[in-house]
């Protein structure tokens, strides 16, 4: 199996209501950063909780 470039994801959490959102990593992101993004549910401030990668594998045929 061949590994494909990982997808880097960021989980943001609203400080007010606890709503969680996942988005793609952006340059400059770090854990506990408070980006200029508002919560879709309540309009509260969000912070970055975790940063993680998703590694996909390409399946190859065996003859």
FIKEKE-182852 format. One line per field, with one value per residue: residue number from 1; residue in three letters; z, y, x of N, C-alpha, C in turn. Coordinates in steps of 0.001 Angstrom, whole numbers, m for minus. Example, Ala and Ser with C-alpha at 12.3 -4.5 7.8 and 13.67 -1.06 7.14 Angstrom:
2
pos	1/2
code	ALA/SER
n.up	7800/7080
n.north	m5690/m2250
n.east	13190/12850
ca.up	7800/7140
ca.north	m4500/m1060
ca.east	12300/13670
c.up	7800/7870
c.north	m3300/30
c.east	13200/12900
This chain:
63
pos	1/2/3/4/5/6/7/8/9/10/11/12/13/14/15/16/17/18/19/20/21/22/23/24/25/26/27/28/29/30/31/32/33/34/35/36/37/38/39/40/41/42/43/44/45/46/47/48/49/50/51/52/53/54/55/56/57/58/59/60/61/62/63
code	UNK/UNK/UNK/UNK/UNK/UNK/UNK/UNK/UNK/UNK/UNK/UNK/UNK/UNK/UNK/UNK/UNK/UNK/UNK/UNK/UNK/UNK/UNK/UNK/UNK/UNK/UNK/UNK/UNK/UNK/UNK/UNK/UNK/UNK/UNK/UNK/UNK/UNK/UNK/UNK/UNK/UNK/UNK/UNK/UNK/UNK/UNK/UNK/UNK/UNK/UNK/UNK/UNK/UNK/UNK/UNK/UNK/UNK/UNK/UNK/UNK/UNK/UNK
n.up	0/m685/786/919/678/3822/5226/6991/9812/11852/14992/16222/19056/20497/22892/24324/23910/23451/20989/18420/15664/12622/10497/7633/8144/8524/7553/10236/12246/15583/18642/21024/19910/19140/16614/14224/13970/14230/16206/14632/15777/18136/17927/19490/20607/19238/19828/18998/19542/19004/16698/13973/11839/8921/7475/4422/2682/m373/m2134/m3643/m6427/m6316/m8235
n.north	m1180/2236/5341/8337/11913/13459/14772/17710/18605/20795/21218/23290/24933/26447/29004/29831/28177/25619/24365/22321/22373/21245/21967/22620/22802/25885/28011/29218/28413/27219/25306/26403/28888/31756/32209/34678/33994/33422/31611/29518/28877/30443/32799/33257/33435/31378/28774/27025/23664/21046/19767/17694/14885/13184/10265/8748/5647/4301/1759/m1009/m3175/m6672/m8985
n.east	831/390/1176/m705/m498/m1059/m4139/m4476/m6198/m8228/m9704/m12143/m13532/m16349/m16246/m18436/m20838/m19861/m19944/m18621/m16368/m14937/m12252/m10097/m6551/m4851/m2176/m292/m1990/m2392/m2500/m4815/m5071/m7022/m8873/m10081/m12903/m16333/m18737/m21101/m23499/m24036/m22616/m20434/m16940/m14332/m11889/m8826/m8734/m7629/m5160/m4787/m3856/m5046/m4340/m4370/m4527/m3489/m4924/m3426/m3460/m3005/m1313
ca.up	0/m800/1577/205/1550/4857/5365/8327/10252/13082/15687/16953/20027/20934/24329/24940/23897/23322/19642/17809/14205/12020/9233/7186/8773/7822/8015/11415/13270/16686/19710/21904/19143/19005/15288/14021/13442/15219/16258/13773/16583/19101/17648/20459/20138/19182/19983/18417/20583/18557/15303/13707/10417/8435/6446/3613/1976/m1701/m2276/m4901/m6818/m6305/m9360
ca.north	0/3477/6411/9570/13069/13551/15964/18267/19156/21575/21238/24522/24830/27728/29252/30105/27070/24331/23814/21902/22469/20750/22616/22386/23573/27084/28446/30071/27787/26521/24946/27481/30130/32244/32820/35661/33275/33365/30389/29547/28683/31508/34013/33372/33255/29991/28550/25762/22647/20041/19721/16291/14536/11994/9661/7774/4691/3925/306/m1468/m4530/m7700/m9908
ca.east	0/1130/576/m999/m290/m2099/m4972/m4317/m7480/m8242/m10994/m12403/m14616/m16897/m16082/m19734/m21812/m19189/m20112/m17358/m16305/m13700/m11916/m8729/m5483/m4392/m864/m384/m2827/m1736/m3436/m5285/m5242/m8389/m8955/m11155/m14059/m17409/m19537/m22281/m24715/m24337/m21843/m19343/m15569/m13860/m10455/m8361/m8581/m6660/m4719/m4474/m3762/m5734/m3494/m5106/m3687/m3964/m4883/m2839/m3881/m1974/m1527
c.up	0/8/718/1188/2570/4746/6802/8681/11592/13690/16487/17895/20429/22447/25045/25045/23731/21959/19035/16298/13749/10712/8861/7939/7896/8398/9177/12515/14341/17781/20666/21190/19076/17656/15212/13329/14558/15101/15409/14579/17448/18857/18606/19819/20187/19456/19377/19556/20205/17079/15051/12204/10139/7289/5718/2920/641/m1823/m3641/m5178/m6729/m7401/m8935
c.north	1243/4564/7653/10721/13201/14841/16440/18985/19869/21469/22526/24299/26239/27854/29391/28861/25686/23671/23507/21963/21940/21502/22259/23301/24765/27486/29420/29510/27137/26269/26125/28825/30473/32954/33813/35002/33192/32048/30556/29457/29898/32814/34233/33177/31782/29950/27197/24802/21617/20234/18287/16040/13261/11461/8607/6865/4374/2422/m41/m2887/m5483/m8692/m11333
c.east	876/416/399/m806/m1418/m2910/m4782/m5622/m7317/m9635/m11089/m13578/m15039/m16734/m17422/m20621/m21178/m19332/m18746/m17463/m14949/m13488/m10486/m7762/m5132/m3043/m1042/m1268/m1957/m2778/m3601/m5414/m6728/m8505/m10117/m12332/m15085/m18165/m20791/m23577/m25043/m23579/m20685/m17973/m15186/m12364/m10105/m8049/m7521/m6343/m4291/m4408/m4546/m4885/m4304/m4108/m4326/m3831/m4305/m3307/m2706/m2298/m1339
